[in-house]
Amino acid sequence: MIIHDMEKAKEIWRNKIRRARTPILAELDVKYMRALETDSDINMIVQLKEQLRNYPNRVEIEQSSTIEQLQEIWDTTLLGDKD
């Protein structure tokens, strides 16, 4: 039987999320600036950026007791594929 250090696994998963969201946040920053320049609505961009910022702190991560549960938390729509 393999025993995993779940606290370490959770931190690794949070870091994986942080790495995945970095280019997405950069792209959203560009879209945000362009929207400001054209006086467009920025609400959706702001909400998406907030979701990405908060994602590593999701309660589901802390409540996970297996590696499989951690992997299920990944949102491919928001973060893309989990390479």
Helices and strands as residue ranges (DSSP letters): H 6-37, H 43-54, G 55-57, H 59-63, H 67-72, H 76-79
